Amino acid sequence: MRKEADGVDVARVSDQIDGLIEKRSRQHAEANFEEMAWKESVRRHHERLRRERRAEWVRYWSVLADSLRASADEFDARAERLLEQPDRGEGGR
């Protein structure tokens, strides 16, 4: 065992430093894993929201289209009734 003049065991200190480096490396790897897992979770959440919002827009436009079709059918029926009525001339009742 090699010791310096002030009584420090260089091998022991070197082992402690190596242990600290390994510990920090594990902590860094765990933090990276947690960050990647968090990012994936956020990505899945945003994708789910995007699908839900798209489905809501599809429903909105479908309801609007149904409403407009119903109005168009009603207007067509009114126009047909007007065409079937005899011409009474201007101002005639």
KASUL-V515795 format. One record per residue. N is the residue number from 1. RES is the residue in three letters. OMEGA is omega in radians with two decimals (none if undefined). D_CENTER is the distance of its C-alpha to the mean C-alpha in whole Angstrom. Layout:
n:N res:RES omega:OMEGA d_center:D_CENTER
n:N res:RES omega:OMEGA d_center:D_CENTER
//
This chain:
n:1 res:MET omega:-3.10 d_center:61
n:2 res:ARG omega:3.13 d_center:61
n:3 res:LYS omega:3.06 d_center:61
n:4 res:GLU omega:-3.04 d_center:61
n:5 res:ALA omega:-3.10 d_center:64
n:6 res:ASP omega:3.05 d_center:62
n:7 res:GLY omega:-3.14 d_center:61
n:8 res:VAL omega:3.10 d_center:58
n:9 res:ASP omega:-3.06 d_center:57
n:10 res:VAL omega:-3.13 d_center:55
n:11 res:ALA omega:-3.14 d_center:54
n:12 res:ARG omega:3.12 d_center:52
n:13 res:VAL omega:3.11 d_center:50
n:14 res:SER omega:3.10 d_center:49
n:15 res:ASP omega:3.11 d_center:48
n:16 res:GLN omega:3.11 d_center:46
n:17 res:ILE omega:3.10 d_center:44
n:18 res:ASP omega:3.11 d_center:43
n:19 res:GLY omega:3.10 d_center:42
n:20 res:LEU omega:3.12 d_center:40
n:21 res:ILE omega:3.13 d_center:39
n:22 res:GLU omega:3.12 d_center:37
n:23 res:LYS omega:3.12 d_center:36
n:24 res:ARG omega:3.13 d_center:34
n:25 res:SER omega:3.10 d_center:33
n:26 res:ARG omega:3.13 d_center:32
n:27 res:GLN omega:3.12 d_center:30
n:28 res:HIS omega:3.13 d_center:28
n:29 res:ALA omega:3.11 d_center:27
n:30 res:GLU omega:3.12 d_center:26
n:31 res:ALA omega:3.10 d_center:24
n:32 res:ASN omega:3.13 d_center:22
n:33 res:PHE omega:3.14 d_center:21
n:34 res:GLU omega:3.13 d_center:20
n:35 res:GLU omega:3.13 d_center:18
n:36 res:MET omega:3.11 d_center:17
n:37 res:ALA omega:3.12 d_center:16
n:38 res:TRP omega:-3.14 d_center:14
n:39 res:LYS omega:3.12 d_center:12
n:40 res:GLU omega:3.10 d_center:11
n:41 res:SER omega:3.12 d_center:10
n:42 res:VAL omega:3.13 d_center:8
n:43 res:ARG omega:3.13 d_center:7
n:44 res:ARG omega:3.12 d_center:7
n:45 res:HIS omega:-3.14 d_center:5
n:46 res:HIS omega:3.11 d_center:2
n:47 res:GLU omega:3.11 d_center:4
n:48 res:ARG omega:3.10 d_center:5
n:49 res:LEU omega:3.13 d_center:4
n:50 res:ARG omega:3.12 d_center:5
n:51 res:ARG omega:-3.14 d_center:7
n:52 res:GLU omega:3.14 d_center:9
n:53 res:ARG omega:3.10 d_center:9
n:54 res:ARG omega:3.12 d_center:11
n:55 res:ALA omega:3.10 d_center:13
n:56 res:GLU omega:3.11 d_center:14
n:57 res:TRP omega:3.11 d_center:15
n:58 res:VAL omega:3.11 d_center:17
n:59 res:ARG omega:-3.13 d_center:18
n:60 res:TYR omega:-3.09 d_center:19
n:61 res:TRP omega:3.09 d_center:21
n:62 res:SER omega:3.11 d_center:23
n:63 res:VAL omega:3.12 d_center:24
n:64 res:LEU omega:3.13 d_center:25
n:65 res:ALA omega:3.10 d_center:27
n:66 res:ASP omega:3.14 d_center:29
n:67 res:SER omega:3.14 d_center:30
n:68 res:LEU omega:3.09 d_center:31
n:69 res:ARG omega:3.13 d_center:33
n:70 res:ALA omega:3.12 d_center:35
n:71 res:SER omega:3.14 d_center:36
n:72 res:ALA omega:3.11 d_center:37
n:73 res:ASP omega:3.12 d_center:39
n:74 res:GLU omega:3.13 d_center:40
n:75 res:PHE omega:3.08 d_center:41
n:76 res:ASP omega:3.13 d_center:43
n:77 res:ALA omega:3.11 d_center:45
n:78 res:ARG omega:3.13 d_center:46
n:79 res:ALA omega:3.11 d_center:47
n:80 res:GLU omega:3.13 d_center:49
n:81 res:ARG omega:3.12 d_center:51
n:82 res:LEU omega:3.13 d_center:52
n:83 res:LEU omega:-3.12 d_center:53
n:84 res:GLU omega:-3.13 d_center:55
n:85 res:GLN omega:3.12 d_center:57
n:86 res:PRO omega:3.13 d_center:60
n:87 res:ASP omega:-3.09 d_center:61
n:88 res:ARG omega:3.13 d_center:62
n:89 res:GLY omega:-3.13 d_center:63
n:90 res:GLU omega:3.08 d_center:62
n:91 res:GLY omega:-3.13 d_center:62
n:92 res:GLY omega:3.13 d_center:63
n:93 res:ARG omega:none d_center:62
//
